[in-house]
């Protein structure tokens, strides 16, 4: 049992409250950003679970501020483990461990999994194939970077998550418009470097989700996205778990395993995104946390493995529970399309169920009257659908049925 765990969380990401219901820690101190929307159970989520305190900081990316806060906490209750289930805090969590002598992944590993430029450089140094890349410290320099790499390019904050502020730029004029627009101005104001990558057309995009313990992959799944993620927020996005005999399974798993090793992960959950193009596989990026959207539940439905349980166990230094099972068919998770505005019409759960053969579950998170923010990411959705199909052809058939049945109408909101 871990006596005291510090857990970092962000304003911009949902908190996985299920962690607080799991055994493993006597007490949890949440380090949260000022203005966070979360309501934490200060006395413990339930009998037998950890008691909880909350400490607020301006930014969990400010390593100095967070270190000071955790030192103050440690003065009255020594900290045994540091956990960051959100990407924005991964490097800071590593910094805390390295600074305070706490077990777990170091600052170097945290940087490798959170800074997109350093990640690509580490992968390239290990011989892992990626798109050509560079980094600029001023959004105005994206045009020069694009001229050097070749257009189009993909731009993203060096530290980010879930396709937030990621864009394709097709040429110098678009680069100027982007740099002087809202995203470019915000990144400049934040002092955030920009990772710039040459655009490579994808045939298919994959993700590999693995449980790593003492440098060994104990469990992994390979999945294929319905379509490359970028630009899919207002469409049916999601993925399906491929069987071991799929022709791309072995190569995708091997490349993801090499990537995890190159980035230095010894203990944790790896979510590796990779893609196949006309000339073979490349790695897109990687994270050391469970995947977003409905992927965690899809893995549970397919193999009986809970990636959040595994993450929490490994983060606290315990062996994860990995009693994987084989189930029939292939499991898919679908994020229903979303767009900003006030919802005036939305398919009901009953309608979704009727349109989905092989349905496992539907989880609607919004309803008519709700207002959808413009701050969307690749996991934003009014509902997630899980279904089982016999094969890839069956997945396409079910997706077509969902497309025909789904309705979402929004109206503009003032302000």
C-alpha positions as CSV (number, residue, x, y, z in Angstrom):
1,X,0.0,0.0,0.0
2,X,1.3,3.5,-0.9
3,X,0.9,5.8,2.0
4,X,0.7,9.1,0.0
5,X,0.4,9.8,-3.7
6,X,0.4,13.2,-5.4
7,X,-1.7,13.3,-8.6
8,X,-1.5,16.2,-11.1
9,X,-4.5,17.4,-13.1
10,X,-5.2,20.2,-15.6
11,X,-8.0,22.7,-16.4
12,X,-8.2,21.5,-20.0
13,X,-8.6,17.7,-19.4
14,X,-11.2,15.6,-17.7
15,X,-10.0,13.9,-14.5
16,X,-10.3,10.1,-14.3
17,X,-12.2,10.0,-11.1
18,X,-12.2,6.2,-11.1
19,X,-8.6,6.3,-9.9
20,X,-9.8,7.6,-6.5
21,X,-12.1,4.5,-6.1
22,X,-9.2,2.1,-6.6
23,X,-7.1,0.6,-3.8
24,X,-3.4,1.3,-3.5
25,X,-3.0,4.6,-1.6
26,X,-4.0,5.7,1.9
27,X,-4.0,9.4,1.0
28,X,-4.0,11.3,-2.3
29,X,-3.1,15.0,-2.7
30,X,-4.5,16.4,-5.9
31,X,-2.4,19.2,-7.4
32,X,-4.9,21.0,-9.6
33,X,-4.8,24.2,-11.7
34,X,-6.7,27.2,-10.4
35,X,-10.1,27.3,-12.2
36,X,-10.3,23.6,-12.6
37,X,-13.9,22.3,-13.0
38,X,-13.5,19.2,-10.9
39,X,-15.2,18.4,-7.6
40,X,-13.0,16.1,-5.6
41,X,-14.2,14.0,-2.7
42,X,-12.1,15.7,0.0
43,X,-12.7,13.0,2.6
44,X,-12.4,10.0,0.2
45,X,-14.5,8.7,-2.6
46,X,-16.0,5.8,-0.6
47,X,-15.2,3.8,2.6
48,X,-11.9,2.0,2.2
49,X,-10.6,4.3,-0.4
50,X,-7.9,7.0,-0.1
51,X,-8.6,10.3,1.7
52,X,-8.2,13.3,-0.6
53,X,-6.8,16.8,-0.3
54,X,-6.5,19.4,-3.1
55,X,-3.7,21.9,-3.6
56,X,-4.1,24.5,-6.3
57,X,-1.4,26.0,-8.6
58,X,-1.5,28.4,-11.5
59,X,-0.1,25.8,-14.0
60,X,1.0,22.2,-13.6
61,X,3.5,22.9,-16.4
62,X,5.4,25.3,-14.1
63,X,7.8,22.9,-12.5
64,X,9.1,25.3,-10.0
65,X,5.7,26.3,-8.7
66,X,4.5,22.7,-8.4
67,X,7.8,21.6,-6.7
68,X,7.3,24.3,-4.1
69,X,3.7,23.1,-3.5
70,X,4.7,19.5,-3.2
71,X,7.6,20.3,-0.8
72,X,5.1,22.1,1.4
73,X,2.8,19.1,1.3
74,X,5.8,16.8,2.1
75,X,6.6,18.7,5.2
76,X,3.6,17.3,7.0
77,X,3.1,14.0,5.0
78,X,6.0,12.5,3.0
79,X,5.2,11.8,-0.6
80,X,5.7,8.2,-1.8
81,X,4.5,8.4,-5.5
82,X,3.8,11.1,-8.1
83,X,1.2,10.4,-10.8
84,X,0.1,12.4,-13.8
85,X,-2.8,11.0,-15.8
86,X,-2.9,14.0,-18.0
87,X,-0.2,14.8,-20.6
88,X,0.2,18.4,-19.6
89,X,1.7,17.2,-16.3
90,X,3.9,14.3,-17.4
91,X,7.1,16.2,-17.6
92,X,6.4,18.0,-14.3
93,X,5.7,14.6,-12.6
94,X,9.1,13.4,-13.8
95,X,10.7,16.6,-12.5
96,X,9.2,16.0,-9.1
97,X,10.4,12.4,-9.0
98,X,13.9,13.4,-10.1
99,X,14.0,16.4,-7.7
100,X,12.6,14.6,-4.6
101,X,14.1,11.1,-5.1
102,X,10.7,9.5,-5.6
103,X,10.5,6.2,-7.5
104,X,9.1,6.2,-11.1
105,X,9.9,7.6,-14.5
106,X,12.4,10.4,-14.5
107,X,12.3,14.0,-15.8
108,X,14.1,12.9,-18.9
109,X,11.5,10.2,-19.7
110,X,8.7,12.7,-18.9
111,X,10.1,15.1,-21.4
112,X,10.5,12.4,-24.0
113,X,6.8,11.6,-23.8
114,X,5.4,15.1,-23.6
115,X,7.6,17.4,-25.8
116,X,6.7,16.5,-29.4
117,X,10.0,17.7,-30.8
118,X,12.2,16.0,-28.2
119,X,10.1,12.9,-28.7
120,X,10.7,12.8,-32.5
121,X,14.4,13.5,-32.0
122,X,14.7,10.6,-29.5
123,X,12.9,8.3,-31.9
124,X,15.0,9.4,-34.9
125,X,18.2,8.8,-32.9
126,X,17.1,5.3,-32.2
127,X,16.4,4.6,-35.9
128,X,12.6,4.7,-35.6
129,X,11.1,6.2,-38.7
130,X,9.0,9.3,-38.4
131,X,8.0,12.2,-40.6
132,X,10.7,14.8,-41.1
133,X,10.5,17.4,-38.3
134,X,11.9,20.6,-36.8
135,X,11.0,23.1,-34.1
136,X,10.4,26.9,-34.1
137,X,10.2,29.2,-31.1
138,X,8.0,31.8,-32.8
139,X,4.9,30.9,-34.8
140,X,6.0,33.4,-37.4
141,X,8.9,31.1,-38.3
142,X,6.6,28.2,-39.4
143,X,6.8,29.5,-43.0
144,X,10.5,29.1,-43.1
145,X,10.2,25.7,-41.5
146,X,7.7,24.6,-44.2
147,X,10.0,25.8,-46.9
148,X,12.8,23.7,-45.5
149,X,10.7,20.5,-44.9
150,X,8.5,20.8,-47.9
151,X,4.8,21.7,-47.9
152,X,2.3,20.8,-46.5
153,X,3.3,20.6,-42.9
154,X,1.6,19.7,-39.6
155,X,2.0,22.2,-36.7
156,X,1.4,21.4,-33.1
157,X,2.3,22.9,-29.7
158,X,5.5,21.2,-28.4
159,X,3.5,20.2,-25.4
160,X,-0.1,19.2,-26.1
161,X,-2.6,16.4,-26.2
162,X,-5.5,15.0,-28.2
163,X,-5.0,17.0,-31.4
164,X,-5.5,20.3,-29.4
165,X,-4.3,23.2,-31.6
166,X,-2.9,20.8,-34.3
167,X,-3.4,21.9,-37.9
168,X,-2.3,21.2,-41.4
169,X,-0.8,24.2,-43.2
170,X,-0.5,24.0,-47.0
171,X,1.8,26.9,-47.8
172,X,3.4,30.2,-46.8
173,X,0.2,32.3,-47.0
174,X,-1.6,29.8,-44.7
175,X,1.4,29.9,-42.4
176,X,1.1,33.7,-42.0
177,X,-2.6,33.5,-41.4
178,X,-2.1,30.8,-38.7
179,X,0.8,32.6,-37.0
180,X,-1.3,35.8,-36.7
181,X,-4.5,34.0,-35.8
182,X,-5.9,33.0,-32.4
183,X,-3.8,29.8,-32.0
184,X,-0.5,31.4,-33.2
185,X,-1.0,34.4,-30.9
186,X,-1.9,32.2,-27.9
187,X,1.2,30.0,-28.4
188,X,3.4,33.1,-28.8
189,X,1.9,34.6,-25.6
190,X,2.5,31.4,-23.7
191,X,6.1,31.1,-25.0
192,X,5.2,27.7,-26.4
193,X,7.5,26.3,-29.1
194,X,5.9,24.8,-32.2
195,X,6.8,21.4,-33.5
196,X,6.6,21.3,-37.3
197,X,6.4,18.1,-39.3
198,X,6.3,17.3,-43.0
199,X,2.8,16.1,-43.9
200,X,2.8,12.5,-45.0
201,X,-0.4,11.0,-46.6
202,X,-1.6,8.1,-44.6
203,X,-3.2,4.9,-45.9
204,X,-4.2,3.9,-42.3
205,X,-3.6,5.2,-38.8
206,X,-3.0,2.9,-35.9
207,X,-2.6,3.0,-32.2
208,X,-0.9,0.5,-29.9
209,X,-1.8,0.5,-26.2
210,X,0.6,-1.4,-23.9
211,X,1.2,-2.2,-20.3
212,X,4.9,-2.0,-19.5
213,X,6.5,-3.3,-16.3
214,X,10.3,-3.3,-15.7
215,X,10.9,-2.6,-19.3
216,X,8.8,-5.5,-20.6
217,X,5.5,-5.3,-22.5
218,X,3.1,-7.4,-20.5
219,X,0.0,-6.7,-22.6
220,X,-0.7,-4.9,-25.8
221,X,-3.4,-4.3,-28.3
222,X,-3.2,-3.0,-31.9
223,X,-6.1,-0.9,-33.2
224,X,-6.9,0.9,-36.5
225,X,-8.6,4.2,-36.6
226,X,-11.6,4.5,-38.9
227,X,-9.8,7.4,-40.6
228,X,-6.8,9.5,-39.7
229,X,-7.7,11.5,-36.7
230,X,-6.8,15.1,-37.8
231,X,-9.9,16.9,-38.8
232,X,-12.4,14.2,-37.7
233,X,-14.1,16.0,-34.8
234,X,-17.2,16.6,-36.9
235,X,-17.3,13.0,-38.2
236,X,-17.5,9.5,-36.8
237,X,-14.1,8.8,-35.3
238,X,-12.9,5.9,-33.3
239,X,-11.1,2.6,-33.8
240,X,-11.3,-1.1,-33.8
241,X,-9.0,-3.7,-32.2
242,X,-7.3,-5.9,-34.8
243,X,-6.9,-9.7,-34.2
244,X,-3.4,-11.1,-33.9
245,X,-3.5,-12.6,-37.4
246,X,-4.2,-9.3,-39.1
247,X,-1.4,-8.6,-41.6
248,X,-0.3,-5.4,-39.9
249,X,-0.5,-6.5,-36.3
250,X,3.0,-7.8,-35.9
251,X,4.8,-4.9,-37.6
252,X,2.7,-2.3,-35.8
253,X,3.4,-3.9,-32.4
254,X,7.1,-4.3,-33.0
255,X,7.5,-0.7,-34.1
256,X,5.5,0.6,-31.1
257,X,7.6,-1.6,-28.7
258,X,10.8,-0.1,-30.2
259,X,9.4,3.4,-29.7
260,X,8.5,2.8,-26.1
261,X,12.0,1.5,-25.5
262,X,13.6,4.4,-27.3
263,X,11.7,6.9,-25.2
264,X,12.8,5.2,-22.0
265,X,9.6,4.0,-20.5
266,X,10.2,1.2,-17.9
267,X,6.9,1.2,-16.0
268,X,3.6,2.5,-17.2
269,X,1.0,2.6,-19.9
270,X,2.1,3.5,-23.5
271,X,-0.3,4.9,-26.1
272,X,1.6,4.9,-29.4
273,X,0.2,6.4,-32.6
274,X,1.6,5.2,-35.9
275,X,0.6,5.2,-39.5
276,X,1.1,3.3,-42.7
277,X,1.7,5.2,-45.9
278,X,2.7,4.1,-49.4
279,X,6.3,3.5,-48.3
280,X,5.7,1.8,-45.0
281,X,5.1,2.5,-41.3
282,X,6.1,5.7,-39.4
283,X,5.5,6.6,-35.7
284,X,3.4,9.7,-35.2
285,X,3.8,10.3,-31.4
286,X,3.5,8.5,-28.1
287,X,2.1,9.1,-24.6
288,X,2.7,7.4,-21.3
289,X,-0.9,7.3,-20.1
290,X,-4.1,5.4,-21.0
291,X,-5.7,6.4,-24.3
292,X,-8.7,8.8,-24.5
293,X,-12.2,8.5,-26.0
294,X,-13.7,5.0,-25.7
295,X,-10.5,3.0,-26.2
296,X,-10.0,2.0,-22.6
297,X,-13.5,0.5,-22.5
298,X,-13.0,-1.1,-25.9
299,X,-10.0,-2.9,-24.6
300,X,-11.9,-4.1,-21.6
301,X,-14.8,-5.4,-23.8
302,X,-12.3,-7.2,-26.1
303,X,-9.8,-8.6,-23.6
304,X,-11.1,-8.0,-20.1
305,X,-8.1,-5.7,-19.2
306,X,-8.7,-2.4,-17.4
307,X,-5.9,0.0,-18.6
308,X,-6.7,2.5,-15.9
309,X,-6.4,-0.1,-13.2
310,X,-3.1,-1.2,-14.7
311,X,-1.9,2.5,-14.9
312,X,-2.8,3.2,-11.3
313,X,-1.2,-0.1,-10.1
314,X,2.1,0.5,-12.0
315,X,2.2,4.1,-11.0
316,X,2.0,3.1,-7.3
317,X,4.7,0.4,-7.8
318,X,2.4,-2.6,-7.8
319,X,2.0,-5.4,-10.3
320,X,-1.1,-4.8,-12.5
321,X,-4.0,-7.2,-12.8
322,X,-3.8,-8.6,-16.4
323,X,-6.0,-11.6,-16.8
324,X,-6.5,-11.1,-20.5
325,X,-9.2,-13.1,-22.3
326,X,-10.0,-13.8,-25.9
327,X,-13.5,-12.8,-27.1
328,X,-15.2,-13.4,-30.4
329,X,-15.1,-10.9,-33.2
330,X,-13.6,-7.4,-33.1
331,X,-14.7,-4.6,-30.8
332,X,-15.0,-1.0,-32.1
333,X,-15.5,2.3,-30.2
334,X,-17.2,5.2,-31.9
335,X,-17.1,8.9,-30.9
336,X,-20.3,10.4,-32.3
337,X,-19.7,13.7,-34.3
338,X,-19.7,17.0,-32.4
339,X,-19.6,20.7,-33.3
340,X,-19.8,23.9,-31.3
341,X,-23.1,25.5,-30.4
342,X,-26.3,24.8,-28.4
343,X,-27.8,21.4,-29.1
344,X,-31.3,21.7,-30.6
345,X,-31.6,18.1,-31.9
346,X,-29.6,15.0,-30.9
347,X,-30.3,11.3,-31.5
348,X,-31.6,9.5,-28.5
349,X,-29.9,6.4,-26.9
350,X,-32.9,4.4,-28.1
351,X,-32.3,5.4,-31.7
352,X,-28.6,4.7,-31.5
353,X,-29.3,1.2,-30.1
354,X,-31.8,0.4,-32.9
355,X,-29.3,1.4,-35.5
356,X,-26.3,-0.6,-34.2
357,X,-26.1,-4.3,-34.8
358,X,-23.7,-6.0,-32.4
359,X,-24.2,-3.2,-29.8
360,X,-22.3,-3.6,-26.6
361,X,-23.0,-0.3,-24.9
362,X,-24.0,3.4,-25.6
363,X,-22.8,6.2,-23.3
364,X,-24.5,9.5,-24.1
365,X,-22.8,12.4,-22.3
366,X,-24.9,15.3,-23.7
367,X,-28.5,16.2,-24.4
368,X,-30.7,18.8,-26.1
369,X,-30.1,22.2,-24.6
370,X,-26.4,21.6,-23.7
371,X,-23.9,24.0,-25.0
372,X,-20.8,22.6,-26.8
373,X,-17.7,24.7,-26.4
374,X,-15.4,25.5,-29.3
375,X,-12.5,24.1,-27.3
376,X,-12.8,20.6,-28.8
377,X,-10.3,17.8,-29.1
378,X,-10.1,14.3,-30.6
379,X,-11.9,12.8,-27.6
380,X,-14.8,15.4,-27.6
381,X,-18.1,13.8,-28.3
382,X,-21.8,13.8,-27.2
383,X,-21.7,10.1,-26.9
384,X,-19.6,6.9,-27.3
385,X,-20.9,3.7,-28.9
386,X,-19.3,0.3,-28.5
387,X,-20.1,-2.6,-30.7
388,X,-18.8,-6.0,-31.8
389,X,-18.5,-7.1,-35.4
390,X,-17.4,-10.3,-37.1
391,X,-14.7,-8.6,-39.1
392,X,-13.7,-5.3,-40.8
393,X,-16.5,-5.6,-43.3
394,X,-19.0,-5.8,-40.5
395,X,-17.5,-2.7,-38.9
396,X,-18.1,-0.7,-42.1
397,X,-21.7,-2.0,-42.3
398,X,-22.4,-0.9,-38.7
399,X,-20.8,2.5,-39.2
400,X,-22.9,3.1,-42.3
401,X,-26.0,2.3,-40.2
402,X,-25.0,4.7,-37.5
403,X,-24.3,7.5,-40.1
404,X,-27.8,7.1,-41.5
405,X,-29.4,7.2,-38.0
406,X,-27.4,9.9,-36.2
407,X,-28.8,13.5,-35.9
408,X,-27.0,16.5,-34.4
409,X,-28.2,20.0,-34.9
410,X,-26.8,23.0,-33.1
411,X,-27.5,26.7,-33.1
412,X,-25.0,29.5,-32.5
413,X,-24.6,30.8,-29.0
414,X,-24.1,34.5,-28.1
415,X,-20.7,35.7,-27.0
